[in-house]
């Protein structure tokens, strides 16, 4: 723990050395250790790449270890003793629900680089909460639309927790076709032999699943070894760059939906991919792209308004005047993104397993919860 | 549900039980012989998987990877036993839990320093990829069958080691009365190191075997550790036979419960709530099993008071 604090302190010193008095102080709480650390590290690295050399932004980084209680403690510390102006970084919906409402109620701005629980998009929306990633349902709503009419009977599988149910609800909301079966697994489950046997026995034509991180790796490897040959698809979380290397060839051919891909042909994206690779020696993931966009959004607002003038700063954020690596990007009235969502396919480039875009799944997609938001 | 599907699910339950046995055997030996609660056992499982992934990536040989997992986990076990654990035998269980929990944190972050935060690639060998057709027309992954066989061979080997060899006699004697066997001239501290290394090697091998079909990542050992503790509580702490029976019970209950409960509930409620309630109940099932066993056999199935 002491080491982490030391590391955080070093980051503060390194990044804050040139900070001016009228700059903005940013508190980033993200997951840097434990099972889900890859996501937090990508968000952090993307964000730091975007604000590199910007003397107006002072950054404090802390590790929440994917634990809600620790995230809450860190948030209190950042608000009360560090006196940050803006907070960001949280990866998981349950941690966001523990931190965001309290932080925004105390007048802090929160920019979400990942996680979009429906509760914060509808009735619980807040003028100081900006989601720069997606609302949880978005990718699977787009997938439901895109797969309608061609996928036949679909076998749905997700972990039994709120985000898993949200994502399956998103798919069912837009999919016009039959659902063969719906299976909820334990969160953190590592063996999917029983579910794969059910898939083999069912009359489904296609598998649609949401299993983020290690769960997705386990499932895909076991599925490939089982000899079941029904096509698989899912939201991008199960097929992201950080885990494709661990799945290997077993993922090739899988379809997945995302708002970004490294081959997306929009201004600035190729430069982002090159710069990220040069800086960190690995390909960026969607999480890195979200972290990068969050950094760009913040920098655009800092250039326009003083954070002490909350109304002006909020208006500057709302304008979202930055060149997103996703191309078109704007905020709906509930401060959640309006963006295009693409269908990607896992391919092999030489020895590298990665994604390419094969089509657009949804244009100008925004979430259905905004209607309940009073902003 | 067809008979074929049921048989396939029973095989899945057996396979997960056998893997749990490899974890639980080491844990129960260490607790039985040394009276030590070792929370870091899951980290040894992780070390085995990471060593296997690194060697498989460097050499391309799965067999070498398995050997590496055994060697690395046993070596880590020896270092941990001599460096830390040895000082804890006379302390109470709370101190042991505290120290071995610290080891989990140290080993997890150490592994992250060495290998980074992203999951590693480790795949089943090409010869065992894909399914084989069993009598009756069941298509079952070849690799999982091999896991069942390897686990059974190791179980038999362990029973022979404990029941038929001189080392085994010393281990059993150490369980019964450690002062007495020390008085009889057995080098007790070497015996403890040996038992710890043996338990570590079994955990490391389990990590490597399972890592090939799951994900090799930091923190992979802790969920298995919890299940392994359930297994040794059900089987009776210190009993290898109890560990085997407990592991198979837990593996079968976990697998079959997840499949059969939603199916059984769909008779009395609508499909979507049957799925949700069924999966929720299924994840409690092994703990219910543990509670029931403890009500009737407070020391576990094969435990001695």
Interface residues (C-beta under 8 A of the other chain):
Chain A: X32 X33 X34 X35 X37 X38 X41 X160 X182 X183 X184 X185 X186 X188 X190 X191 X193 X194 X195 X197 X198 X200 X201 X213 X214 X215 X217 X218 X221 X222 X224 X225 X226 X227 X242 X243 X245 X246 X247 X248 X250 X282
Chain B: X1 X2 X4 X5 X8 X9 X12 X15 X16 X108 X109 X112 X117 X118 X119 X120 X121 X123 X124 X129 X130 X131 X139 X141 X142 X143 X144 X210 X212 X213 X214 X215 X216 X217 X218 X219 X220 X223 X224 X255 X258 X259 X262 X271 X272 X275 X276 X279 X280 X282 X283
